[in-house]
Amino acid sequence: MSAGGVNPLIPFLLPGRGVRGFAVNLTEQLNSMFGWRDYPPDVAQQLGQALAAAPLLAADMRQEGRFNLQFQGQGPVKLMVTQIDEALQLRGMVKHDADAEGDFQALFGGGLLAALVEPKRGDNRYQAMVDVVGLELAEALQIYFARSEQTQTLIRLAATPEKLAGVMLQRLPEGEGRNDDNWHHVYTLFRTVSAGDLLRWEIPDLLARVFAEDEVRLFEPRAVALRCQCSHAQISAMLLGLGREEVDTVLAEQGKVEVTCEFCGRQYRYSPAEAHALFVAETAAAAGQTRQ
């Protein structure tokens, strides 16, 4: 089986061990998340790992909506958010001190980790929150699953400017092959997986090497799209929502309206003529609807 094309998320099963898993490689479209931002290297690495983790955590999501993985803290990183929807459109952002640097604990220690599912329809929202514990993001997520989901989980994550990668294994709640010896076998083998292994190997090759003595059943890959949902139309709608009076105030003070997307960092600029044209078009559209 091939690696699955661009940015594959591949489900897999170790049927003889009572374990399922997901693995992801992200090598395309990275510039859409990082190209407009100037994150410090340590912050960029943590965001990269969080972006690799999000598809693994949301792999079972089928209803229309969005899965959010969020960190809040009082240290060098104030907020980190990754969002992914049912179509596997992924984005992320970090708010941080200008001099933020260090490992996971230095950046996030003492903060909170939250997982939130926001369905597009209805109000059946789900949220779980735990303290940030662990020496790295993967360990913090494993502890999250143990505490909030009561699910034994193993995760490895890696990130460079060229590639984001992750693997997650979970012990099935029931079924053939589920016993402590099998889980210990999988745990022992998975401990040998390094960040370098994740970055070096394609998913099928990595799993074949790690679980060489076991049957690894790969399923159809899905493509992950690293893509911010911001657009000129979206920003224009936001300005219309603010109202002409507030937009005119900004124009009077700054001579233009400038909006920066919090996620990808892309800037949208409106001259006075462009901003006024939005409200003229809105008024004309409203008049047309009234005449109908």
SVG drawing of the C-alpha trace seen along z (x, -y; Angstrom):
<svg xmlns="http://www.w3.org/2000/svg" viewBox="-41 -61 57 74">
<polyline fill="none" stroke="black" stroke-width="0.4" points="0.0,0.0 1.3,-3.5 1.7,-6.3 -1.5,-7.8 -0.5,-10.8 -0.5,-14.4 -0.5,-14.7 -1.9,-11.2 -3.8,-10.2 -3.7,-6.4 -5.8,-4.3 -4.4,-0.9 -5.0,2.1 -2.9,4.7 -5.6,7.3 -3.6,9.9 -2.8,7.4 -6.2,5.7 -4.7,2.3 -5.8,-0.3 -3.9,-3.3 -3.6,-6.4 -0.5,-7.8 0.0,-11.1 2.7,-12.7 2.3,-16.4 4.8,-17.7 2.7,-19.9 1.1,-23.3 3.2,-24.0 3.9,-27.4 0.2,-28.3 0.5,-28.0 4.0,-29.3 4.7,-31.4 2.9,-34.5 4.2,-34.1 7.6,-34.6 7.3,-32.2 10.4,-31.6 11.9,-28.2 10.9,-26.5 7.3,-27.8 7.1,-26.7 8.2,-23.2 5.5,-22.9 2.9,-24.2 4.1,-21.8 3.7,-18.9 0.2,-20.1 -0.8,-20.3 0.5,-16.7 -1.5,-15.6 -4.9,-17.1 -5.7,-14.7 -4.9,-11.8 -7.2,-13.0 -10.0,-13.9 -9.6,-10.8 -12.9,-9.3 -14.9,-12.6 -17.6,-12.1 -20.3,-14.7 -20.0,-18.2 -18.1,-20.4 -14.7,-21.2 -12.3,-19.6 -10.2,-22.0 -7.0,-21.2 -6.2,-24.2 -3.5,-25.1 -3.9,-28.0 -1.2,-29.2 0.5,-32.1 4.0,-31.3 5.8,-32.2 3.0,-30.7 -0.4,-32.2 -2.5,-30.3 -2.0,-27.6 -5.0,-26.4 -5.2,-23.8 -8.5,-23.3 -9.6,-20.5 -12.9,-19.8 -14.6,-16.7 -13.0,-17.2 -9.6,-17.3 -9.0,-20.9 -6.3,-21.9 -5.0,-25.2 -3.3,-26.4 -1.9,-29.5 0.1,-30.5 0.1,-33.6 3.4,-34.0 5.9,-36.3 8.4,-37.8 11.3,-36.0 9.5,-32.6 12.0,-29.7 12.6,-26.4 11.2,-22.9 7.6,-21.9 7.6,-22.4 9.3,-25.7 6.7,-27.0 3.5,-25.3 4.2,-24.1 1.4,-25.1 -1.2,-25.6 -4.3,-23.8 -5.0,-21.4 -8.5,-21.3 -10.2,-19.3 -13.4,-20.7 -15.8,-19.3 -18.0,-21.9 -20.8,-20.4 -21.9,-22.6 -25.5,-21.9 -27.1,-21.6 -25.6,-22.3 -24.1,-18.9 -20.7,-20.3 -18.1,-18.3 -15.2,-19.6 -12.6,-18.1 -9.9,-20.0 -6.8,-18.8 -3.7,-20.3 -0.6,-20.2 1.5,-17.3 4.5,-15.7 7.8,-16.5 6.5,-16.8 3.3,-17.3 2.9,-13.6 3.2,-12.7 0.7,-15.4 -1.8,-14.0 -1.3,-10.4 -2.1,-11.6 -5.1,-13.5 -6.5,-10.3 -5.8,-8.3 -7.6,-10.9 -10.4,-12.2 -11.1,-9.3 -9.9,-6.3 -8.2,-5.1 -4.7,-3.6 -3.0,-5.6 0.6,-5.9 1.6,-8.9 4.8,-10.0 5.1,-13.4 7.8,-15.1 8.1,-18.4 10.6,-20.2 10.1,-23.1 9.8,-20.5 7.7,-17.7 5.2,-17.2 4.5,-13.6 2.7,-11.6 1.5,-8.1 -1.1,-7.2 -1.9,-3.8 -5.0,-2.9 -5.9,0.2 -9.3,1.5 -11.9,1.8 -12.8,5.3 -12.2,8.0 -9.8,10.6 -6.2,10.0 -6.9,7.6 -4.9,8.6 -2.1,7.1 0.7,9.1 -0.3,7.9 -0.5,4.3 2.9,4.6 4.4,6.1 3.1,3.1 4.2,0.6 7.7,2.1 8.1,1.9 6.6,-1.6 9.0,-2.9 11.8,-2.4 10.2,-4.9 12.1,-8.2 11.3,-11.5 13.9,-10.8 12.1,-7.6 8.9,-9.5 10.6,-12.1 12.6,-9.6 10.1,-6.9 6.8,-6.9 4.0,-5.5 3.7,-2.0 7.5,-1.5 7.7,-2.8 4.9,-0.5 6.4,2.5 9.8,1.9 8.4,1.3 5.9,4.2 7.9,6.5 6.6,9.7 2.9,8.6 0.2,8.2 -0.4,4.6 -3.6,3.9 -3.7,0.6 -6.9,-1.1 -7.7,-3.7 -5.8,-7.0 -7.4,-10.4 -5.8,-13.6 -5.2,-16.3 -5.3,-19.9 -3.2,-22.5 -5.4,-25.4 -6.6,-28.5 -10.2,-29.3 -9.7,-33.1 -10.6,-34.9 -11.2,-38.3 -14.9,-37.6 -14.8,-36.5 -12.9,-39.6 -15.3,-41.9 -18.3,-40.3 -16.6,-41.0 -16.1,-44.7 -19.8,-44.9 -20.7,-43.4 -18.7,-46.1 -20.7,-48.8 -19.9,-51.8 -19.4,-54.2 -16.7,-52.0 -15.0,-51.4 -15.0,-55.1 -13.4,-55.8 -10.6,-53.4 -10.1,-55.0 -10.0,-58.5 -7.3,-57.4 -5.2,-55.2 -6.0,-56.1 -6.8,-52.4 -8.3,-49.3 -5.9,-46.5 -6.9,-43.1 -4.5,-40.2 -5.8,-36.6 -5.0,-35.3 -4.3,-31.8 -2.2,-32.1 -1.0,-35.7 -2.1,-36.9 -2.9,-40.6 -5.9,-42.1 -5.8,-45.8 -8.6,-48.1 -8.2,-51.6 -10.9,-54.1 -12.4,-53.6 -12.4,-49.8 -13.9,-50.0 -16.7,-52.4 -17.4,-50.2 -18.3,-47.3 -21.1,-49.4 -22.3,-50.8 -22.6,-47.3 -24.4,-46.1 -26.9,-49.0 -27.6,-48.3 -28.1,-44.6 -30.5,-45.5 -32.5,-47.9 -32.7,-45.2 -34.2,-42.7 -36.7,-45.3 -37.9,-46.0 -38.5,-42.2"/>
</svg>
